[in-house]
């Protein structure tokens, strides 16, 4: 979706200023935010793509004024309410007023290291053959979905070259909305900077994105 998270090429935000020797967490509550997000996800009622889309749906003013982990917590609020674990009133008051959804699973403390080590691999087998090959010239589709997508706005309707065939992976545009994993082939596509940024872009630079097969058209 064209939400506040999709900032590529947007002006007015200033230069990116990496923090020297940045700590993993800037405050103790950020540790809890990460822990809550992982534990809630482990309950098994939503997937990573639905989680991302919940964050994308935060109103622009709230999203852009929030820190990284504040965005995570606001996304979890949305998911807990959507799946019946808590009402909006309970989330704001911090007190339970009724019985909510029963988790499918509960992540126990002793199982956390193994769960983190396992991660959430998204590569999937598919009987379909890749439509594109390394070296093919392609154009990304020009579309503006209201749902989740991993094709950024700045890279739509742009011409590039397939640089690598990465394998078949869960298709996030469907998975975020309960339509199944529907794996597709994923390609690394490289673009010349002027194709993406237009006149004045450094012609010696390139931009690469990973694009699912249905994002691409053959030239």
Buried (B, 14 or more C-beta within 10 A) or exposed (E): BEBBBBEEEEEEEEEEEEEEEEEEEEEEEBEEBBEBBEBBBBBEBBBBBBBBBBBBBBEEEEBEEBEEBBBBBBBBBBBBBEBEBBBEEBBEEEEEEEEBEEBEEEBEEEEBEEBEEEEEEBEBEBEEEBBBEEEBEBBBBEEEEEBBBBBBBBBBEBBBBBBEBBBBBBBBBBBBEEEEBBBBBBBBBBBBBEBBBEEEBEEEEBBBBBBBBBBBBEE
